Amino acid sequence: MKANIGNAVAEVRTVLEQVHALVPNATTSLVGYPLLFSRTQACSSLVSASQRVILNDVAVYFEGKQREIALLRSASHVR
């Protein structure tokens, strides 16, 4: 999953560069992801407790990567 996130992060960077090139003074906001599943309650029998932890961890990881992009590109009006 981290490889897929790496690809998505690269795409986000490309889009941000394109936006900045077209509209240099625009402010772009990256929005994080909520936890997908409750940490304390089962929401369905289709997703096990260990799978819920993994999927929540992936959401947190992706949000962290987006935060890194925003911090690195803050001079380009990304928040």
Backbone as CSV, one residue per row, in Angstrom:
resi,resn,N_x,N_y,N_z,CA_x,CA_y,CA_z,C_x,C_y,C_z
1,MET,0.824,-1.199,0.000,0.000,0.000,0.000,0.862,1.255,0.000
2,LYS,2.031,1.180,0.654,2.893,2.365,0.690,3.392,2.738,-0.698
3,ALA,3.602,1.742,-1.556,4.009,2.052,-2.934,2.896,2.791,-3.659
4,ASN,1.655,2.365,-3.459,0.513,3.059,-4.075,0.397,4.476,-3.539
5,ILE,0.627,4.640,-2.255,0.579,5.984,-1.666,1.705,6.833,-2.248
6,GLY,2.874,6.234,-2.417,3.982,6.966,-3.038,3.623,7.462,-4.425
7,ASN,2.949,6.627,-5.194,2.495,7.038,-6.532,1.475,8.161,-6.441
8,ALA,0.550,8.054,-5.502,-0.472,9.100,-5.331,0.172,10.411,-4.897
9,VAL,1.154,10.336,-4.022,1.852,11.543,-3.558,2.559,12.208,-4.737
10,ALA,3.184,11.415,-5.592,3.843,11.977,-6.779,2.828,12.677,-7.676
11,GLU,1.658,12.081,-7.834,0.608,12.704,-8.644,0.121,14.006,-8.017
12,VAL,-0.015,14.016,-6.698,-0.440,15.245,-6.002,0.590,16.341,-6.235
13,ARG,1.862,16.006,-6.119,2.914,17.005,-6.363,2.821,17.568,-7.782
14,THR,2.606,16.685,-8.752,2.499,17.121,-10.148,1.324,18.071,-10.330
15,VAL,0.191,17.716,-9.766,-0.997,18.576,-9.886,-0.747,19.919,-9.215
16,LEU,-0.120,19.916,-8.055,0.164,21.181,-7.368,1.096,22.061,-8.204
17,GLU,2.084,21.451,-8.838,2.975,22.222,-9.709,2.210,22.820,-10.885
18,GLN,1.298,22.041,-11.454,0.506,22.528,-12.583,-0.402,23.678,-12.150
19,VAL,-1.041,23.529,-11.004,-1.917,24.595,-10.497,-1.100,25.860,-10.260
20,HIS,0.048,25.704,-9.611,0.877,26.874,-9.319,1.356,27.554,-10.603
21,ALA,1.659,26.764,-11.637,2.098,27.339,-12.907,0.971,28.118,-13.581
22,LEU,-0.250,27.597,-13.480,-1.391,28.252,-14.125,-1.913,29.450,-13.328
23,VAL,-1.941,29.287,-11.999,-2.500,30.327,-11.132,-1.549,30.511,-9.944
24,PRO,-0.465,31.260,-10.128,0.590,31.350,-9.114,0.141,31.868,-7.746
25,ASN,-0.908,32.658,-7.704,-1.343,33.224,-6.424,-2.484,32.449,-5.775
26,ALA,-2.887,31.349,-6.374,-3.973,30.534,-5.792,-3.463,29.817,-4.545
27,THR,-4.346,29.659,-3.581,-4.033,28.860,-2.402,-4.725,27.514,-2.553
28,THR,-3.962,26.455,-2.390,-4.492,25.102,-2.491,-4.478,24.470,-1.113
29,SER,-5.580,23.862,-0.729,-5.672,23.191,0.569,-5.720,21.685,0.365
30,LEU,-4.825,20.981,1.030,-4.865,19.525,1.035,-5.647,19.103,2.270
31,VAL,-6.579,18.209,2.080,-7.448,17.780,3.166,-7.072,16.359,3.553
32,GLY,-6.894,16.139,4.844,-6.524,14.817,5.341,-7.681,13.844,5.313
33,TYR,-7.385,12.658,5.713,-8.372,11.587,5.728,-8.760,11.255,7.162
34,PRO,-10.030,11.007,7.400,-10.433,10.566,8.745,-10.059,9.096,8.914
35,LEU,-10.028,8.646,10.159,-9.865,7.215,10.367,-11.061,6.527,9.734
36,LEU,-10.808,5.460,9.032,-11.864,4.793,8.285,-12.735,3.904,9.160
37,PHE,-12.165,3.438,10.260,-12.884,2.497,11.123,-12.684,2.862,12.579
38,SER,-13.653,2.512,13.394,-13.538,2.697,14.830,-12.397,1.844,15.360
39,ARG,-11.648,2.396,16.305,-10.572,1.621,16.931,-11.108,0.696,18.020
40,THR,-12.339,0.942,18.451,-12.855,0.188,19.597,-14.024,-0.733,19.279
41,GLN,-14.700,-0.515,18.157,-15.880,-1.321,17.860,-15.796,-1.910,16.459
42,ALA,-16.279,-3.135,16.345,-16.370,-3.752,15.024,-17.530,-3.118,14.264
43,CYS,-17.295,-2.807,13.009,-18.355,-2.181,12.221,-19.008,-3.182,11.280
44,SER,-18.321,-4.276,11.026,-18.905,-5.309,10.171,-18.077,-6.570,10.315
45,SER,-18.647,-7.646,9.900,-17.899,-8.907,9.946,-17.000,-9.063,8.716
46,LEU,-17.082,-8.129,7.787,-16.284,-8.203,6.563,-14.850,-7.713,6.763
47,VAL,-14.633,-6.897,7.795,-13.313,-6.322,8.044,-12.889,-6.726,9.451
48,SER,-11.802,-7.477,9.545,-11.336,-7.956,10.855,-10.698,-6.819,11.647
49,ALA,-10.483,-7.041,12.919,-9.850,-6.037,13.781,-8.459,-5.688,13.258
50,SER,-7.687,-6.682,12.842,-6.338,-6.397,12.347,-6.382,-5.619,11.025
51,GLN,-7.359,-5.917,10.180,-7.506,-5.164,8.928,-7.907,-3.719,9.203
52,ARG,-8.772,-3.511,10.206,-9.158,-2.135,10.560,-7.942,-1.338,11.006
53,VAL,-7.070,-1.949,11.793,-5.862,-1.265,12.248,-4.982,-0.905,11.053
54,ILE,-4.790,-1.849,10.153,-3.954,-1.599,8.970,-4.531,-0.466,8.130
55,LEU,-5.821,-0.501,7.861,-6.441,0.530,7.020,-6.401,1.900,7.691
56,ASN,-6.611,1.951,8.994,-6.490,3.223,9.708,-5.045,3.728,9.659
57,ASP,-4.084,2.820,9.829,-2.681,3.217,9.766,-2.319,3.767,8.386
58,VAL,-2.871,3.184,7.341,-2.619,3.673,5.981,-3.180,5.090,5.826
59,ALA,-4.366,5.334,6.360,-4.958,6.678,6.280,-4.077,7.694,7.007
60,VAL,-3.571,7.323,8.173,-2.688,8.218,8.942,-1.379,8.459,8.172
61,TYR,-0.834,7.406,7.580,0.398,7.517,6.798,0.209,8.467,5.612
62,PHE,-0.894,8.299,4.881,-1.164,9.150,3.722,-1.344,10.602,4.158
63,GLU,-2.045,10.814,5.242,-2.227,12.183,5.726,-0.876,12.805,6.088
64,GLY,-0.001,12.022,6.681,1.335,12.523,7.007,2.111,12.927,5.762
65,LYS,1.996,12.130,4.713,2.663,12.457,3.452,2.099,13.746,2.855
66,GLN,0.789,13.910,2.945,0.182,15.156,2.444,0.663,16.349,3.267
67,ARG,0.791,16.154,4.566,1.277,17.236,5.430,2.700,17.636,5.021
68,GLU,3.541,16.639,4.708,4.903,16.924,4.248,4.878,17.763,2.975
69,ILE,4.022,17.389,2.039,3.905,18.149,0.790,3.513,19.587,1.092
70,ALA,2.514,19.762,1.939,2.034,21.110,2.258,3.137,21.942,2.893
71,LEU,3.904,21.339,3.797,4.987,22.089,4.444,6.091,22.449,3.448
72,LEU,6.427,21.524,2.575,7.477,21.792,1.591,7.053,22.803,0.538
73,ARG,5.753,22.856,0.258,5.263,23.737,-0.794,4.514,24.949,-0.237
74,SER,4.688,25.223,1.034,3.935,26.336,1.638,4.240,27.668,0.958
75,ALA,5.440,27.838,0.439,5.761,29.069,-0.280,4.979,29.186,-1.573
76,SER,4.470,28.054,-2.065,3.658,28.049,-3.289,2.181,28.088,-2.966
77,HIS,1.851,28.557,-1.769,0.459,28.711,-1.343,-0.271,27.385,-1.191
78,VAL,0.419,26.390,-0.664,-0.218,25.107,-0.360,-0.284,24.994,1.147
79,ARG,-1.484,24.626,1.604,-1.648,24.443,3.051,-2.386,23.172,3.331
